[in-house]
Amino acid sequence: MKNRSRLNAQQAQQEQQQASQETRPSPLEFGSVDDLLRHDALHTPVPPGIAERLQKTLGPGRTSGSSWWRRFFQS
């Protein structure tokens, strides 16, 4: 009788472990470091303080300037 209750307890524990393993997300694999960084950028929110400072640095009219190579050759 004791063996059966132990066996039932072990089976219940194994079932519980299997259920918890199934709910865990599988690890992600990336083909390159760039893919990893893109994924991270999409899923990581920018803190409000940093976003505000970045907007101040860029200024209101500086959304996209000329290319770096044009600025380099114009100087």
HTML snippet that shows the backbone in 3Dmol.js (N, CA, C, O; Angstrom):
<script src="https://3Dmol.org/build/3Dmol-min.js"></script>
<div id="view" style="width:600px;height:400px;position:relative"></div>
<script>
const pdb = `
ATOM      1  N   MET A   1       0.824  -1.191   0.000  1.00  0.00           N
ATOM      2  CA  MET A   1       0.000   0.000   0.000  1.00  0.00           C
ATOM      3  C   MET A   1       0.867   1.253   0.000  1.00  0.00           C
ATOM      4  O   MET A   1       0.593   2.208  -0.727  1.00  0.00           O
ATOM      5  N   LYS A   2       1.924   1.241   0.829  1.00  0.00           N
ATOM      6  CA  LYS A   2       2.806   2.390   0.878  1.00  0.00           C
ATOM      7  C   LYS A   2       3.526   2.573  -0.455  1.00  0.00           C
ATOM      8  O   LYS A   2       3.746   3.700  -0.898  1.00  0.00           O
ATOM      9  N   ASN A   3       3.887   1.475  -1.084  1.00  0.00           N
ATOM     10  CA  ASN A   3       4.577   1.554  -2.370  1.00  0.00           C
ATOM     11  C   ASN A   3       3.690   2.199  -3.431  1.00  0.00           C
ATOM     12  O   ASN A   3       4.164   2.976  -4.260  1.00  0.00           O
ATOM     13  N   ARG A   4       2.426   1.878  -3.397  1.00  0.00           N
ATOM     14  CA  ARG A   4       1.490   2.458  -4.377  1.00  0.00           C
ATOM     15  C   ARG A   4       1.342   3.960  -4.167  1.00  0.00           C
ATOM     16  O   ARG A   4       1.299   4.728  -5.128  1.00  0.00           O
ATOM     17  N   SER A   5       1.264   4.372  -2.910  1.00  0.00           N
ATOM     18  CA  SER A   5       1.121   5.803  -2.655  1.00  0.00           C
ATOM     19  C   SER A   5       2.394   6.545  -3.058  1.00  0.00           C
ATOM     20  O   SER A   5       2.323   7.667  -3.560  1.00  0.00           O
ATOM     21  N   ARG A   6       3.558   5.927  -2.840  1.00  0.00           N
ATOM     22  CA  ARG A   6       4.814   6.532  -3.281  1.00  0.00           C
ATOM     23  C   ARG A   6       4.862   6.612  -4.796  1.00  0.00           C
ATOM     24  O   ARG A   6       5.278   7.625  -5.359  1.00  0.00           O
ATOM     25  N   LEU A   7       4.444   5.562  -5.442  1.00  0.00           N
ATOM     26  CA  LEU A   7       4.447   5.526  -6.897  1.00  0.00           C
ATOM     27  C   LEU A   7       3.496   6.592  -7.443  1.00  0.00           C
ATOM     28  O   LEU A   7       3.832   7.285  -8.403  1.00  0.00           O
ATOM     29  N   ASN A   8       2.330   6.727  -6.849  1.00  0.00           N
ATOM     30  CA  ASN A   8       1.388   7.753  -7.288  1.00  0.00           C
ATOM     31  C   ASN A   8       1.960   9.152  -7.060  1.00  0.00           C
ATOM     32  O   ASN A   8       1.771  10.044  -7.887  1.00  0.00           O
ATOM     33  N   ALA A   9       2.654   9.341  -5.949  1.00  0.00           N
ATOM     34  CA  ALA A   9       3.258  10.644  -5.665  1.00  0.00           C
ATOM     35  C   ALA A   9       4.362  10.948  -6.672  1.00  0.00           C
ATOM     36  O   ALA A   9       4.490  12.082  -7.133  1.00  0.00           O
ATOM     37  N   GLN A  10       5.155   9.942  -7.010  1.00  0.00           N
ATOM     38  CA  GLN A  10       6.221  10.135  -7.995  1.00  0.00           C
ATOM     39  C   GLN A  10       5.635  10.440  -9.372  1.00  0.00           C
ATOM     40  O   GLN A  10       6.135  11.308 -10.088  1.00  0.00           O
ATOM     41  N   GLN A  11       4.588   9.730  -9.735  1.00  0.00           N
ATOM     42  CA  GLN A  11       3.950   9.975 -11.027  1.00  0.00           C
ATOM     43  C   GLN A  11       3.369  11.381 -11.077  1.00  0.00           C
ATOM     44  O   GLN A  11       3.473  12.063 -12.096  1.00  0.00           O
ATOM     45  N   ALA A  12       2.770  11.806 -10.002  1.00  0.00           N
ATOM     46  CA  ALA A  12       2.202  13.147  -9.963  1.00  0.00           C
ATOM     47  C   ALA A  12       3.301  14.195 -10.077  1.00  0.00           C
ATOM     48  O   ALA A  12       3.124  15.208 -10.754  1.00  0.00           O
ATOM     49  N   GLN A  13       4.424  13.961  -9.424  1.00  0.00           N
ATOM     50  CA  GLN A  13       5.540  14.898  -9.485  1.00  0.00           C
ATOM     51  C   GLN A  13       6.113  14.945 -10.907  1.00  0.00           C
ATOM     52  O   GLN A  13       6.435  16.025 -11.404  1.00  0.00           O
ATOM     53  N   GLN A  14       6.243  13.802 -11.557  1.00  0.00           N
ATOM     54  CA  GLN A  14       6.758  13.761 -12.923  1.00  0.00           C
ATOM     55  C   GLN A  14       5.811  14.488 -13.877  1.00  0.00           C
ATOM     56  O   GLN A  14       6.258  15.221 -14.759  1.00  0.00           O
ATOM     57  N   GLU A  15       4.527  14.288 -13.704  1.00  0.00           N
ATOM     58  CA  GLU A  15       3.552  14.970 -14.558  1.00  0.00           C
ATOM     59  C   GLU A  15       3.614  16.481 -14.355  1.00  0.00           C
ATOM     60  O   GLU A  15       3.486  17.255 -15.303  1.00  0.00           O
ATOM     61  N   GLN A  16       3.811  16.880 -13.115  1.00  0.00           N
ATOM     62  CA  GLN A  16       3.898  18.306 -12.818  1.00  0.00           C
ATOM     63  C   GLN A  16       5.163  18.908 -13.447  1.00  0.00           C
ATOM     64  O   GLN A  16       5.116  20.020 -13.972  1.00  0.00           O
ATOM     65  N   GLN A  17       6.281  18.193 -13.399  1.00  0.00           N
ATOM     66  CA  GLN A  17       7.516  18.667 -14.016  1.00  0.00           C
ATOM     67  C   GLN A  17       7.362  18.765 -15.527  1.00  0.00           C
ATOM     68  O   GLN A  17       7.834  19.726 -16.136  1.00  0.00           O
ATOM     69  N   GLN A  18       6.714  17.793 -16.130  1.00  0.00           N
ATOM     70  CA  GLN A  18       6.506  17.826 -17.580  1.00  0.00           C
ATOM     71  C   GLN A  18       5.626  19.004 -17.966  1.00  0.00           C
ATOM     72  O   GLN A  18       5.877  19.663 -18.975  1.00  0.00           O
ATOM     73  N   ALA A  19       4.614  19.270 -17.185  1.00  0.00           N
ATOM     74  CA  ALA A  19       3.723  20.383 -17.481  1.00  0.00           C
ATOM     75  C   ALA A  19       4.464  21.714 -17.357  1.00  0.00           C
ATOM     76  O   ALA A  19       4.246  22.617 -18.165  1.00  0.00           O
ATOM     77  N   SER A  20       5.338  21.844 -16.354  1.00  0.00           N
ATOM     78  CA  SER A  20       6.080  23.095 -16.196  1.00  0.00           C
ATOM     79  C   SER A  20       7.103  23.259 -17.311  1.00  0.00           C
ATOM     80  O   SER A  20       7.385  24.386 -17.716  1.00  0.00           O
ATOM     81  N   GLN A  21       7.662  22.177 -17.812  1.00  0.00           N
ATOM     82  CA  GLN A  21       8.620  22.262 -18.908  1.00  0.00           C
ATOM     83  C   GLN A  21       7.929  22.658 -20.205  1.00  0.00           C
ATOM     84  O   GLN A  21       8.522  23.348 -21.034  1.00  0.00           O
ATOM     85  N   GLU A  22       6.707  22.240 -20.389  1.00  0.00           N
ATOM     86  CA  GLU A  22       5.972  22.559 -21.609  1.00  0.00           C
ATOM     87  C   GLU A  22       5.583  24.030 -21.659  1.00  0.00           C
ATOM     88  O   GLU A  22       5.449  24.593 -22.746  1.00  0.00           O
ATOM     89  N   THR A  23       5.400  24.659 -20.510  1.00  0.00           N
ATOM     90  CA  THR A  23       4.983  26.053 -20.497  1.00  0.00           C
ATOM     91  C   THR A  23       6.164  27.013 -20.648  1.00  0.00           C
ATOM     92  O   THR A  23       5.953  28.191 -20.937  1.00  0.00           O
ATOM     93  N   ARG A  24       7.384  26.550 -20.463  1.00  0.00           N
ATOM     94  CA  ARG A  24       8.556  27.404 -20.625  1.00  0.00           C
ATOM     95  C   ARG A  24       8.761  27.710 -22.097  1.00  0.00           C
ATOM     96  O   ARG A  24       8.638  26.821 -22.940  1.00  0.00           O
ATOM     97  N   PRO A  25       9.073  28.959 -22.416  1.00  0.00           N
ATOM     98  CA  PRO A  25       9.349  29.274 -23.823  1.00  0.00           C
ATOM     99  C   PRO A  25      10.671  28.649 -24.249  1.00  0.00           C
ATOM    100  O   PRO A  25      11.621  28.565 -23.471  1.00  0.00           O
ATOM    101  N   SER A  26      10.707  28.224 -25.480  1.00  0.00           N
ATOM    102  CA  SER A  26      11.937  27.623 -25.975  1.00  0.00           C
ATOM    103  C   SER A  26      12.968  28.719 -26.234  1.00  0.00           C
ATOM    104  O   SER A  26      12.600  29.840 -26.583  1.00  0.00           O
ATOM    105  N   PRO A  27      14.239  28.413 -26.069  1.00  0.00           N
ATOM    106  CA  PRO A  27      15.265  29.426 -26.291  1.00  0.00           C
ATOM    107  C   PRO A  27      15.314  29.824 -27.767  1.00  0.00           C
ATOM    108  O   PRO A  27      15.071  29.012 -28.660  1.00  0.00           O
ATOM    109  N   LEU A  28      15.633  31.081 -27.990  1.00  0.00           N
ATOM    110  CA  LEU A  28      15.711  31.588 -29.352  1.00  0.00           C
ATOM    111  C   LEU A  28      17.121  31.419 -29.892  1.00  0.00           C
ATOM    112  O   LEU A  28      18.101  31.544 -29.157  1.00  0.00           O
ATOM    113  N   GLU A  29      17.212  31.135 -31.174  1.00  0.00           N
ATOM    114  CA  GLU A  29      18.507  31.041 -31.836  1.00  0.00           C
ATOM    115  C   GLU A  29      18.550  32.104 -32.914  1.00  0.00           C
ATOM    116  O   GLU A  29      17.584  32.300 -33.652  1.00  0.00           O
ATOM    117  N   PHE A  30      19.674  32.785 -32.997  1.00  0.00           N
ATOM    118  CA  PHE A  30      19.836  33.853 -33.968  1.00  0.00           C
ATOM    119  C   PHE A  30      20.953  33.489 -34.931  1.00  0.00           C
ATOM    120  O   PHE A  30      21.944  32.865 -34.553  1.00  0.00           O
ATOM    121  N   GLY A  31      20.772  33.892 -36.185  1.00  0.00           N
ATOM    122  CA  GLY A  31      21.765  33.597 -37.210  1.00  0.00           C
ATOM    123  C   GLY A  31      22.985  34.483 -37.108  1.00  0.00           C
ATOM    124  O   GLY A  31      24.073  34.093 -37.530  1.00  0.00           O
ATOM    125  N   SER A  32      22.819  35.659 -36.557  1.00  0.00           N
ATOM    126  CA  SER A  32      23.950  36.581 -36.423  1.00  0.00           C
ATOM    127  C   SER A  32      23.719  37.485 -35.223  1.00  0.00           C
ATOM    128  O   SER A  32      22.639  37.508 -34.633  1.00  0.00           O
ATOM    129  N   VAL A  33      24.751  38.219 -34.881  1.00  0.00           N
ATOM    130  CA  VAL A  33      24.648  39.164 -33.772  1.00  0.00           C
ATOM    131  C   VAL A  33      23.671  40.274 -34.129  1.00  0.00           C
ATOM    132  O   VAL A  33      22.941  40.762 -33.266  1.00  0.00           O
ATOM    133  N   ASP A  34      23.652  40.675 -35.393  1.00  0.00           N
ATOM    134  CA  ASP A  34      22.720  41.718 -35.824  1.00  0.00           C
ATOM    135  C   ASP A  34      21.270  41.306 -35.589  1.00  0.00           C
ATOM    136  O   ASP A  34      20.452  42.118 -35.156  1.00  0.00           O
ATOM    137  N   ASP A  35      20.955  40.048 -35.874  1.00  0.00           N
ATOM    138  CA  ASP A  35      19.594  39.550 -35.629  1.00  0.00           C
ATOM    139  C   ASP A  35      19.253  39.622 -34.142  1.00  0.00           C
ATOM    140  O   ASP A  35      18.137  39.989 -33.773  1.00  0.00           O
ATOM    141  N   LEU A  36      20.205  39.276 -33.302  1.00  0.00           N
ATOM    142  CA  LEU A  36      20.001  39.348 -31.858  1.00  0.00           C
ATOM    143  C   LEU A  36      19.737  40.785 -31.423  1.00  0.00           C
ATOM    144  O   LEU A  36      18.827  41.038 -30.634  1.00  0.00           O
ATOM    145  N   LEU A  37      20.524  41.722 -31.931  1.00  0.00           N
ATOM    146  CA  LEU A  37      20.353  43.123 -31.558  1.00  0.00           C
ATOM    147  C   LEU A  37      19.026  43.679 -32.054  1.00  0.00           C
ATOM    148  O   LEU A  37      18.375  44.443 -31.342  1.00  0.00           O
ATOM    149  N   ARG A  38      18.613  43.308 -33.263  1.00  0.00           N
ATOM    150  CA  ARG A  38      17.310  43.754 -33.781  1.00  0.00           C
ATOM    151  C   ARG A  38      16.179  43.231 -32.913  1.00  0.00           C
ATOM    152  O   ARG A  38      15.253  43.971 -32.581  1.00  0.00           O
ATOM    153  N   HIS A  39      16.250  41.970 -32.548  1.00  0.00           N
ATOM    154  CA  HIS A  39      15.221  41.372 -31.696  1.00  0.00           C
ATOM    155  C   HIS A  39      15.170  42.081 -30.354  1.00  0.00           C
ATOM    156  O   HIS A  39      14.092  42.386 -29.845  1.00  0.00           O
ATOM    157  N   ASP A  40      16.337  42.343 -29.785  1.00  0.00           N
ATOM    158  CA  ASP A  40      16.402  43.009 -28.492  1.00  0.00           C
ATOM    159  C   ASP A  40      15.844  44.426 -28.585  1.00  0.00           C
ATOM    160  O   ASP A  40      15.128  44.867 -27.686  1.00  0.00           O
ATOM    161  N   ALA A  41      16.159  45.136 -29.650  1.00  0.00           N
ATOM    162  CA  ALA A  41      15.669  46.503 -29.818  1.00  0.00           C
ATOM    163  C   ALA A  41      14.145  46.531 -29.949  1.00  0.00           C
ATOM    164  O   ALA A  41      13.496  47.453 -29.455  1.00  0.00           O
ATOM    165  N   LEU A  42      13.582  45.537 -30.605  1.00  0.00           N
ATOM    166  CA  LEU A  42      12.128  45.490 -30.775  1.00  0.00           C
ATOM    167  C   LEU A  42      11.405  45.173 -29.463  1.00  0.00           C
ATOM    168  O   LEU A  42      10.278  45.619 -29.249  1.00  0.00           O
ATOM    169  N   HIS A  43      12.047  44.412 -28.598  1.00  0.00           N
ATOM    170  CA  HIS A  43      11.374  43.934 -27.394  1.00  0.00           C
ATOM    171  C   HIS A  43      11.803  44.640 -26.108  1.00  0.00           C
ATOM    172  O   HIS A  43      11.342  44.278 -25.025  1.00  0.00           O
ATOM    173  N   THR A  44      12.676  45.638 -26.214  1.00  0.00           N
ATOM    174  CA  THR A  44      13.129  46.361 -25.027  1.00  0.00           C
ATOM    175  C   THR A  44      12.652  47.800 -25.113  1.00  0.00           C
ATOM    176  O   THR A  44      13.082  48.536 -26.002  1.00  0.00           O
ATOM    177  N   PRO A  45      11.778  48.216 -24.216  1.00  0.00           N
ATOM    178  CA  PRO A  45      11.301  49.603 -24.267  1.00  0.00           C
ATOM    179  C   PRO A  45      12.390  50.575 -23.813  1.00  0.00           C
ATOM    180  O   PRO A  45      13.182  50.274 -22.920  1.00  0.00           O
ATOM    181  N   VAL A  46      12.410  51.743 -24.448  1.00  0.00           N
ATOM    182  CA  VAL A  46      13.375  52.778 -24.081  1.00  0.00           C
ATOM    183  C   VAL A  46      12.836  53.511 -22.851  1.00  0.00           C
ATOM    184  O   VAL A  46      11.678  53.930 -22.841  1.00  0.00           O
ATOM    185  N   PRO A  47      13.657  53.668 -21.823  1.00  0.00           N
ATOM    186  CA  PRO A  47      13.194  54.398 -20.642  1.00  0.00           C
ATOM    187  C   PRO A  47      12.820  55.838 -21.017  1.00  0.00           C
ATOM    188  O   PRO A  47      13.480  56.448 -21.858  1.00  0.00           O
ATOM    189  N   PRO A  48      11.770  56.381 -20.398  1.00  0.00           N
ATOM    190  CA  PRO A  48      11.287  57.712 -20.775  1.00  0.00           C
ATOM    191  C   PRO A  48      12.346  58.805 -20.652  1.00  0.00           C
ATOM    192  O   PRO A  48      12.400  59.703 -21.492  1.00  0.00           O
ATOM    193  N   GLY A  49      13.180  58.745 -19.631  1.00  0.00           N
ATOM    194  CA  GLY A  49      14.215  59.759 -19.456  1.00  0.00           C
ATOM    195  C   GLY A  49      15.212  59.774 -20.600  1.00  0.00           C
ATOM    196  O   GLY A  49      15.625  60.838 -21.061  1.00  0.00           O
ATOM    197  N   ILE A  50      15.594  58.597 -21.053  1.00  0.00           N
ATOM    198  CA  ILE A  50      16.550  58.501 -22.155  1.00  0.00           C
ATOM    199  C   ILE A  50      15.898  58.948 -23.459  1.00  0.00           C
ATOM    200  O   ILE A  50      16.532  59.636 -24.259  1.00  0.00           O
ATOM    201  N   ALA A  51      14.646  58.569 -23.682  1.00  0.00           N
ATOM    202  CA  ALA A  51      13.942  58.981 -24.900  1.00  0.00           C
ATOM    203  C   ALA A  51      13.819  60.503 -24.954  1.00  0.00           C
ATOM    204  O   ALA A  51      13.964  61.103 -26.018  1.00  0.00           O
ATOM    205  N   GLU A  52      13.554  61.116 -23.819  1.00  0.00           N
ATOM    206  CA  GLU A  52      13.421  62.573 -23.760  1.00  0.00           C
ATOM    207  C   GLU A  52      14.751  63.251 -24.075  1.00  0.00           C
ATOM    208  O   GLU A  52      14.786  64.210 -24.846  1.00  0.00           O
ATOM    209  N   ARG A  53      15.843  62.766 -23.490  1.00  0.00           N
ATOM    210  CA  ARG A  53      17.157  63.346 -23.762  1.00  0.00           C
ATOM    211  C   ARG A  53      17.558  63.160 -25.219  1.00  0.00           C
ATOM    212  O   ARG A  53      18.182  64.043 -25.806  1.00  0.00           O
ATOM    213  N   LEU A  54      17.211  62.040 -25.797  1.00  0.00           N
ATOM    214  CA  LEU A  54      17.514  61.789 -27.206  1.00  0.00           C
ATOM    215  C   LEU A  54      16.761  62.755 -28.101  1.00  0.00           C
ATOM    216  O   LEU A  54      17.325  63.270 -29.066  1.00  0.00           O
ATOM    217  N   GLN A  55      15.500  63.008 -27.798  1.00  0.00           N
ATOM    218  CA  GLN A  55      14.715  63.959 -28.586  1.00  0.00           C
ATOM    219  C   GLN A  55      15.301  65.367 -28.486  1.00  0.00           C
ATOM    220  O   GLN A  55      15.329  66.099 -29.476  1.00  0.00           O
ATOM    221  N   LYS A  56      15.767  65.748 -27.301  1.00  0.00           N
ATOM    222  CA  LYS A  56      16.393  67.065 -27.132  1.00  0.00           C
ATOM    223  C   LYS A  56      17.673  67.162 -27.954  1.00  0.00           C
ATOM    224  O   LYS A  56      17.952  68.192 -28.567  1.00  0.00           O
ATOM    225  N   THR A  57      18.443  66.083 -27.961  1.00  0.00           N
ATOM    226  CA  THR A  57      19.699  66.074 -28.701  1.00  0.00           C
ATOM    227  C   THR A  57      19.457  66.177 -30.203  1.00  0.00           C
ATOM    228  O   THR A  57      20.156  66.913 -30.900  1.00  0.00           O
ATOM    229  N   LEU A  58      18.489  65.456 -30.691  1.00  0.00           N
ATOM    230  CA  LEU A  58      18.211  65.476 -32.128  1.00  0.00           C
ATOM    231  C   LEU A  58      17.578  66.785 -32.569  1.00  0.00           C
ATOM    232  O   LEU A  58      17.806  67.237 -33.691  1.00  0.00           O
ATOM    233  N   GLY A  59      16.804  67.385 -31.716  1.00  0.00           N
ATOM    234  CA  GLY A  59      16.138  68.629 -32.068  1.00  0.00           C
ATOM    235  C   GLY A  59      14.903  68.374 -32.900  1.00  0.00           C
ATOM    236  O   GLY A  59      14.709  67.272 -33.411  1.00  0.00           O
ATOM    237  N   PRO A  60      14.054  69.402 -33.039  1.00  0.00           N
ATOM    238  CA  PRO A  60      12.788  69.195 -33.740  1.00  0.00           C
ATOM    239  C   PRO A  60      12.936  69.015 -35.254  1.00  0.00           C
ATOM    240  O   PRO A  60      12.171  68.252 -35.844  1.00  0.00           O
ATOM    241  N   GLY A  61      13.887  69.684 -35.900  1.00  0.00           N
ATOM    242  CA  GLY A  61      13.965  69.610 -37.351  1.00  0.00           C
ATOM    243  C   GLY A  61      14.998  68.650 -37.870  1.00  0.00           C
ATOM    244  O   GLY A  61      15.265  68.624 -39.072  1.00  0.00           O
ATOM    245  N   ARG A  62      15.581  67.868 -37.011  1.00  0.00           N
ATOM    246  CA  ARG A  62      16.672  66.996 -37.440  1.00  0.00           C
ATOM    247  C   ARG A  62      16.218  65.536 -37.451  1.00  0.00           C
ATOM    248  O   ARG A  62      16.637  64.736 -36.614  1.00  0.00           O
ATOM    249  N   THR A  63      15.377  65.211 -38.391  1.00  0.00           N
ATOM    250  CA  THR A  63      14.914  63.827 -38.471  1.00  0.00           C
ATOM    251  C   THR A  63      15.874  62.991 -39.295  1.00  0.00           C
ATOM    252  O   THR A  63      16.266  61.902 -38.875  1.00  0.00           O
ATOM    253  N   SER A  64      16.256  63.485 -40.460  1.00  0.00           N
ATOM    254  CA  SER A  64      17.253  62.768 -41.247  1.00  0.00           C
ATOM    255  C   SER A  64      18.063  63.793 -42.026  1.00  0.00           C
ATOM    256  O   SER A  64      17.530  64.500 -42.882  1.00  0.00           O
ATOM    257  N   GLY A  65      19.320  63.867 -41.730  1.00  0.00           N
ATOM    258  CA  GLY A  65      20.207  64.805 -42.401  1.00  0.00           C
ATOM    259  C   GLY A  65      20.759  64.195 -43.672  1.00  0.00           C
ATOM    260  O   GLY A  65      20.321  63.135 -44.121  1.00  0.00           O
ATOM    261  N   SER A  66      21.716  64.880 -44.233  1.00  0.00           N
ATOM    262  CA  SER A  66      22.345  64.335 -45.433  1.00  0.00           C
ATOM    263  C   SER A  66      23.251  63.177 -45.040  1.00  0.00           C
ATOM    264  O   SER A  66      23.581  62.999 -43.867  1.00  0.00           O
ATOM    265  N   SER A  67      23.641  62.407 -46.019  1.00  0.00           N
ATOM    266  CA  SER A  67      24.479  61.243 -45.764  1.00  0.00           C
ATOM    267  C   SER A  67      25.827  61.665 -45.198  1.00  0.00           C
ATOM    268  O   SER A  67      26.294  62.775 -45.452  1.00  0.00           O
ATOM    269  N   TRP A  68      26.442  60.785 -44.439  1.00  0.00           N
ATOM    270  CA  TRP A  68      27.727  61.095 -43.832  1.00  0.00           C
ATOM    271  C   TRP A  68      28.782  61.340 -44.896  1.00  0.00           C
ATOM    272  O   TRP A  68      29.667  62.178 -44.720  1.00  0.00           O
ATOM    273  N   TRP A  69      28.688  60.603 -46.010  1.00  0.00           N
ATOM    274  CA  TRP A  69      29.717  60.767 -47.036  1.00  0.00           C
ATOM    275  C   TRP A  69      29.563  62.092 -47.769  1.00  0.00           C
ATOM    276  O   TRP A  69      30.554  62.658 -48.230  1.00  0.00           O
ATOM    277  N   ARG A  70      28.343  62.594 -47.883  1.00  0.00           N
ATOM    278  CA  ARG A  70      28.163  63.908 -48.492  1.00  0.00           C
ATOM    279  C   ARG A  70      28.716  65.007 -47.581  1.00  0.00           C
ATOM    280  O   ARG A  70      29.360  65.946 -48.049  1.00  0.00           O
ATOM    281  N   ARG A  71      28.461  64.882 -46.301  1.00  0.00           N
ATOM    282  CA  ARG A  71      29.005  65.863 -45.355  1.00  0.00           C
ATOM    283  C   ARG A  71      30.531  65.796 -45.348  1.00  0.00           C
ATOM    284  O   ARG A  71      31.197  66.824 -45.225  1.00  0.00           O
ATOM    285  N   PHE A  72      31.077  64.615 -45.477  1.00  0.00           N
ATOM    286  CA  PHE A  72      32.533  64.435 -45.469  1.00  0.00           C
ATOM    287  C   PHE A  72      33.169  65.117 -46.679  1.00  0.00           C
ATOM    288  O   PHE A  72      34.178  65.809 -46.542  1.00  0.00           O
ATOM    289  N   PHE A  73      32.581  64.924 -47.866  1.00  0.00           N
ATOM    290  CA  PHE A  73      33.161  65.492 -49.078  1.00  0.00           C
ATOM    291  C   PHE A  73      32.846  66.975 -49.257  1.00  0.00           C
ATOM    292  O   PHE A  73      33.539  67.660 -50.009  1.00  0.00           O
ATOM    293  N   GLN A  74      31.826  67.478 -48.592  1.00  0.00           N
ATOM    294  CA  GLN A  74      31.514  68.903 -48.688  1.00  0.00           C
ATOM    295  C   GLN A  74      32.435  69.725 -47.807  1.00  0.00           C
ATOM    296  O   GLN A  74      32.626  70.913 -48.067  1.00  0.00           O
ATOM    297  N   SER A  75      33.001  69.140 -46.792  1.00  0.00           N
ATOM    298  CA  SER A  75      33.867  69.888 -45.868  1.00  0.00           C
ATOM    299  C   SER A  75      35.204  70.188 -46.483  1.00  0.00           C
ATOM    300  O   SER A  75      36.052  70.810 -45.843  1.00  0.00           O
TER     301      SER A  75
END
`;
const viewer = $3Dmol.createViewer("view");
viewer.addModel(pdb, "pdb");
viewer.setStyle({}, {cartoon: {color: "spectrum"}});
viewer.zoomTo();
viewer.render();
</script>
